[in-house]
Amino acid sequence: MNTIHGSIIDKAGRCVHYDSAVDVVANKCYCCKKFYACYQCHNEQEDHFFLPWPIVEEPLAKIVLCGKCHHEMNHDEYKKSNQCSNCGHLFNPNCSRHSQIYFRSI
């Protein structure tokens, strides 16, 4: 099972920065290849900034993790729905505002 890194406050991977009922998504940094609860947690704990995943170059890479069931998803699977395709837990729709931080499309 993958570890969710960051300033975690519960088993579903919620952190001190994002802790609503639907904040259960962790994203993988392209540089260190670790799943983090959020980019702020990453930037506080690593010696580099969160580097977005190049989804055009690696479209099948498992780069998103559901904190509830630890199901790994590629970008398309994650963007296809507002919930985990494995356990059905809802994801925060506001995360799309941070998409450019986590995913690089060019």
FINUDREN-59033 format. One record per residue (C-alpha): z, x, y. Coordinates in pm, 1 decimal, padded with zeros to 6 digits, m for minus. Each point is the difference from the previous one (the first is absolute). Layout:
# FINUDREN-59033
       c3       c1       c2
        Z        X        Y
...
# end
This chain:
# FINUDREN-59033
       c3       c1       c2
  00000.0  00000.0  00000.0
 m00092.5  00129.0  00344.8
  00272.8  00075.3  00249.0
 m00013.2 m00156.4  00344.5
  00114.6  00258.7  00250.1
  00155.4 m00062.5  00339.6
  00315.0 m00140.3  00153.1
  00014.9 m00267.2 m00269.1
  00251.8 m00284.3  00020.8
 m00077.1 m00186.4 m00326.0
 m00172.2  00024.8 m00339.3
 m00319.9 m00164.4  00128.2
 m00065.0  00287.1  00241.2
  00097.4 m00163.9  00325.5
  00102.7  00256.0  00257.0
  00198.5  00025.9  00321.2
 m00321.4 m00055.2  00200.0
 m00145.4 m00298.1 m00191.1
  00240.3 m00218.8 m00192.2
 m00125.8 m00359.2 m00011.3
 m00034.4 m00189.6 m00328.1
 m00371.2  00087.5 m00013.4
  00027.0  00372.2  00086.8
 m00044.0  00124.7 m00355.0
 m00317.3  00210.8  00023.2
  00007.4  00378.8 m00022.2
 m00301.3  00212.1  00092.9
 m00102.5  00341.9 m00129.3
 m00054.1  00286.0  00243.5
 m00322.9  00189.1 m00064.3
  00164.3  00333.9  00079.7
  00317.2 m00006.4 m00213.1
 m00108.0 m00275.2 m00247.2
  00340.4 m00172.8  00024.5
  00059.3 m00371.6  00042.8
  00199.3 m00075.9  00314.1
  00160.4 m00323.6  00116.8
 m00168.8  00049.6  00338.3
 m00168.2  00265.4  00212.1
  00313.7  00041.7  00212.0
  00211.2  00084.8 m00305.7
 m00268.7  00247.4 m00106.4
 m00020.7  00167.9  00339.3
  00379.0  00032.5  00018.2
  00029.5  00161.9 m00344.1
 m00311.5  00216.7 m00038.3
 m00126.6  00302.9  00191.6
 m00334.3 m00170.5  00070.4
 m00111.5 m00336.8  00136.8
 m00109.5 m00278.8 m00234.0
 m00364.9  00063.3 m00083.8
 m00204.3 m00316.0 m00071.1
 m00182.6 m00027.5 m00329.8
 m00381.9  00038.0  00020.7
 m00091.4 m00325.8 m00173.3
 m00376.6  00061.4  00023.8
  00031.4  00332.0 m00183.6
  00250.6 m00125.4 m00257.9
 m00032.2 m00379.8 m00021.7
  00172.7 m00030.3 m00338.9
  00302.8  00214.7  00083.7
  00331.5 m00178.9 m00060.9
  00145.7  00033.3  00349.8
  00210.3 m00314.5  00049.1
  00312.2 m00086.4 m00196.4
  00180.7 m00331.9 m00030.6
  00369.5  00070.1  00047.0
  00101.3 m00300.2 m00212.4
 m00183.2  00084.2 m00324.2
 m00139.8  00349.8  00077.1
 m00356.9 m00108.6 m00071.1
 m00245.5  00252.1  00145.0
 m00308.6 m00127.7  00180.8
 m00310.9  00143.3  00154.6
 m00095.8 m00099.0  00354.2
 m00233.1 m00285.1 m00102.6
  00255.7 m00155.7 m00234.3
  00264.8  00017.0  00272.1
 m00224.2 m00145.5  00273.0
 m00127.2 m00279.2 m00227.1
  00321.1 m00202.5  00023.9
  00325.0 m00030.2  00191.1
  00201.1  00034.8 m00319.1
  00037.1  00233.2 m00296.8
 m00263.1 m00062.7 m00265.2
  00256.6  00083.3 m00267.6
  00324.6 m00178.1  00096.6
 m00117.8 m00231.3  00279.5
  00254.4  00119.4  00257.2
 m00125.0 m00064.9  00353.9
 m00089.4  00291.4  00227.8
  00054.1  00016.1  00375.0
 m00320.7 m00119.9  00170.5
  00094.0  00203.1  00310.3
 m00060.6  00322.6 m00193.9
 m00368.7 m00035.5  00085.8
  00093.4  00109.9  00352.8
  00081.2  00343.6 m00145.4
 m00305.6  00025.1 m00225.1
 m00145.9  00297.8  00187.2
  00319.5  00196.9 m00067.3
 m00026.6 m00042.0 m00376.7
 m00375.2 m00023.2 m00067.5
 m00293.9  00196.9  00134.9
 m00331.8 m00176.5 m00050.4
 m00233.1  00272.8  00130.1
# end
